[in-house]
């Protein structure tokens, strides 16, 4: 396999998880995407000094984001806007592994959801992504069922 193909596979495999990992710390989608992209740029620039083993590459990428956030928070301590957007502080005792696991879990959920039929995807998304209870999902689906019936009734009346 060509080097570019391997790099592309790595990017496709980890980019979404890295974006989510960064977002958990900075609460800014655009900034999180920039941090994830910067982690890959850093990896590509230092590729010769990083082990070729995938766990080492993965650790390098996540660590790059973690230290970029540390540096960003240190550089922007006087910028009030950054602190208002950020849930991350240097003094926080962040469970680094928890954030990585959550980022990868959310990526896996979205991957599985994308393969489901529309109705099933909608229900599972309400449960796992939106965090709704089964009762809340049932209420919403009943509401959707009533709206669908109402639309069909209006269509039938209008076409007669």
C-alpha positions in Angstrom: 0.0 0.0 0.0 1.3 3.5 -0.9 2.3 5.9 1.9 -0.4 8.4 0.8 -3.0 5.7 0.9 -2.0 4.8 4.5 -2.0 8.5 5.5 -5.5 8.9 3.9 -6.8 5.8 5.8 -5.4 7.2 9.1 -7.0 10.6 8.4 -10.4 9.0 7.6 -10.2 6.7 10.6 -9.3 9.3 13.3 -10.4 12.7 12.0 -14.0 12.7 13.4 -12.8 11.3 16.8 -10.1 13.9 17.0 -12.5 16.7 16.2 -14.9 15.5 18.9 -12.1 15.1 21.4 -10.9 18.7 20.7 -14.5 20.0 20.8 -15.0 18.6 24.3 -12.2 20.9 25.5 -12.8 24.0 23.5 -16.5 23.9 22.8 -15.9 25.5 19.4 -16.5 23.4 16.3 -14.3 25.4 13.9 -11.5 25.6 16.4 -11.8 21.8 17.1 -11.5 21.1 13.4 -8.4 23.3 13.1 -6.8 21.5 16.1 -7.5 18.1 14.5 -6.1 19.2 11.2 -3.1 20.7 12.9 -2.5 17.4 14.7 -2.3 15.6 11.3 0.0 18.2 9.9 2.3 17.8 12.9 2.2 14.1 12.5 3.1 14.3 8.8 5.9 16.7 9.5 7.3 14.4 12.3 6.4 11.1 10.7 10.0 9.8 10.7 10.3 10.3 14.4 7.0 8.6 15.3 6.7 4.8 15.5 4.8 3.3 12.5 2.6 1.3 14.9 -1.0 2.6 14.8 -1.4 2.9 18.6 1.7 5.2 18.7 0.3 7.3 15.9 -3.1 7.5 17.6 -1.4 8.6 20.9 0.7 11.2 19.0 -2.5 12.6 17.4 -4.4 12.9 20.6 -1.4 14.2 22.5 -0.9 16.9 19.8 -4.4 18.1 20.4 -4.1 18.0 24.1 -0.9 20.1 24.1 -2.3 22.4 21.5 -5.2 23.2 23.8 -2.7 23.7 26.7 -0.7 26.1 24.6 -3.9 27.9 23.4 -5.2 28.4 26.9 -1.8 29.6 28.1 -1.5 32.1 25.2 -5.0 33.4 25.6 -5.4 33.8 29.3 -6.0 37.5 28.9 -8.6 37.0 26.1 -12.0 36.9 27.9 -13.8 35.6 24.8 -11.7 32.4 24.8 -12.5 31.6 28.4 -16.2 32.3 27.9 -16.3 29.7 25.1 -14.0 27.2 26.7 -14.9 24.6 29.3 -11.2 23.7 29.6 -8.8 25.3 32.1 -5.2 24.3 32.7 -6.0 23.7 36.3 -8.8 21.3 35.5 -8.0 17.7 36.2 -9.2 16.3 32.9 -9.7 12.6 32.5 -7.8 12.5 29.2 -8.6 8.8 28.5 -12.3 9.4 29.1 -12.4 12.1 26.4 -10.6 9.8 23.9 -13.0 6.9 24.7 -16.0 9.2 24.4 -14.8 10.6 21.1 -14.3 7.2 19.6 -17.6 5.9 21.0 -19.5 8.8 19.4 -17.7 8.2 16.1 -18.7 4.5 16.3 -22.3 5.4 17.0 -22.5 7.7 14.0 -20.9 5.1 11.8 -23.5 2.5 12.9 -26.4 4.9 12.7 -25.5 5.8 9.1 -26.0 2.1 8.1 -29.5 1.8 9.6 -32.8 2.4 7.8 -34.2 5.9 8.2 -36.9 5.1 10.8 -34.5 3.0 12.9 -31.7 5.6 12.6 -34.1 8.3 13.8 -35.1 6.3 16.9 -31.5 5.3 17.8 -30.3 8.9 17.2 -32.9 10.2 19.6 -31.8 7.7 22.2 -28.0 7.7 21.9 -27.1 11.1 20.4 -29.9 13.3 21.9 -30.1 11.3 25.1 -33.9 11.0 25.1 -35.6 8.4 27.3 -37.8 5.7 25.8 -40.9 7.6 27.0 -39.7 10.9 25.4 -39.0 9.0 22.1 -42.5 7.4 22.2 -44.1 10.8 22.8 -42.2 12.3 19.9 -43.1 9.4 17.6 -46.7 9.7 18.5 -46.6 13.4 17.7 -45.0 12.5 14.3 -47.6 9.9 13.7 -50.4 12.3 14.4 -48.8 15.0 12.2 -48.4 12.4 9.3 -52.0 11.4 9.6 -53.1 15.1 9.6 -51.0 15.8 6.5 -52.5 12.8 4.7 -56.0 13.9 5.7 -55.3 17.4 4.4 -53.9 16.1 1.2 -57.0 13.8 0.7 -59.4 16.7 1.4 -57.5 19.0 -0.9 -57.4 16.5 -3.8 -61.2 15.8 -3.6 
